[in-house]
Amino acid sequence: MKKSRKTVLIGATPNETRYAYWAAKKLMANKHETILIGIKKGHISNNPILNSKVDLQGVHTVTLYLGPARQQEYYDYILKMRPKRIIFNPGTENPELVERAQLQGIETLEDCTLMMLDTGRY
């Protein structure tokens, strides 16, 4: 059995047609502890979507479903978590955040969380 990786999904939404929603469902189905952060209130399964930057420890992965322009307000928050890696899903690529993360020794990936889970690369 694969190891559970505490994951923070930024850009979470209760909208069932969005990739962020599908990724959250798949992360939970794969038994990864998943913290959802977004601007829209709601739940995905039984997990609440948090609308604030709660203090988090022991984060393995931050996966982004938020465009680069909207990521700036999260830079310090993400870096303070000290995740082992940040996944930039399609459309979230951000050279500025990549550089800042890499300077702190955080792995950065331009990949797709859904595909990573499907192919066992998560």
C-alpha positions in Angstrom: 0.0 0.0 0.0 1.3 3.5 -0.9 2.1 5.9 1.8 -0.5 8.6 2.5 0.8 12.1 1.7 -0.7 15.1 3.5 -1.8 17.3 0.6 -3.1 20.9 0.6 -5.2 21.6 -2.5 -5.3 25.4 -3.1 -8.1 26.4 -5.5 -10.7 23.9 -4.2 -14.3 24.3 -5.3 -17.6 22.5 -4.7 -18.3 22.7 -8.5 -18.4 19.1 -9.7 -17.4 20.1 -13.2 -13.9 21.5 -12.2 -10.6 19.6 -12.2 -9.9 20.8 -8.7 -13.0 19.0 -7.5 -12.1 15.8 -9.3 -8.5 16.0 -7.9 -9.8 16.4 -4.4 -12.1 13.4 -4.8 -9.3 11.2 -6.2 -6.8 12.3 -3.5 -9.3 11.3 -0.8 -10.2 8.0 -2.6 -6.5 7.2 -2.6 -6.4 7.8 1.2 -4.3 11.0 1.1 -5.1 13.4 4.0 -6.4 16.3 2.0 -6.9 19.9 3.2 -9.0 22.0 0.9 -8.5 25.7 0.6 -10.6 27.9 -1.7 -12.7 31.0 -1.9 -16.0 29.2 -2.4 -17.7 27.8 0.7 -18.7 24.2 0.6 -17.6 20.6 1.1 -16.1 17.9 -1.1 -17.3 14.6 0.3 -17.1 15.3 4.1 -14.1 17.7 3.8 -14.8 21.4 4.3 -13.3 23.9 1.9 -11.5 26.3 4.2 -11.7 30.0 3.3 -8.7 31.1 5.4 -5.0 30.3 5.6 -4.9 27.9 8.5 -1.6 27.0 10.1 -0.5 23.6 8.8 2.4 21.3 9.7 3.7 18.2 8.1 2.5 19.0 4.6 4.0 16.7 1.9 2.4 18.3 -1.2 0.8 21.5 -2.2 -1.2 21.1 -5.4 -2.3 24.3 -7.2 -5.6 24.8 -9.0 -5.2 28.6 -9.0 -3.9 30.7 -11.9 -0.6 32.6 -11.4 -2.2 36.0 -10.9 -4.2 34.6 -8.0 -1.3 32.7 -6.4 0.6 35.8 -5.3 -1.5 36.2 -2.1 -0.5 32.6 -1.2 3.2 32.7 -1.8 4.2 33.3 1.8 1.6 30.9 3.1 2.7 28.1 0.8 6.4 28.6 1.6 5.8 28.8 5.3 4.2 25.3 5.2 7.6 24.0 3.9 6.0 21.3 1.8 8.3 18.7 0.2 6.9 19.6 -3.2 4.5 21.9 -5.1 2.5 20.6 -8.1 1.7 23.2 -10.7 -1.3 21.7 -12.6 -1.9 22.8 -16.2 -2.7 26.5 -16.3 -1.0 27.2 -12.9 2.6 27.4 -14.1 4.4 30.2 -12.3 8.2 30.8 -12.7 8.3 33.3 -9.9 6.8 30.9 -7.3 8.9 28.0 -8.7 12.1 30.0 -8.2 11.1 31.1 -4.6 10.2 27.5 -3.7 13.4 26.0 -5.2 15.5 28.5 -3.3 14.1 26.9 -0.1 14.8 23.4 -1.4 11.2 22.6 -2.3 10.7 20.3 -5.3 8.5 21.8 -8.0 6.6 19.9 -10.7 4.7 21.0 -13.7 2.4 18.1 -13.9 -1.2 17.0 -13.4 -2.3 15.6 -10.0 -5.1 13.5 -11.6 -2.6 11.9 -14.1 0.0 11.4 -11.3 -2.6 9.5 -9.2 -3.8 7.5 -12.2 -0.3 6.4 -13.2 1.0 5.7 -9.6 3.5 8.7 -9.8 1.9 10.6 -6.9 
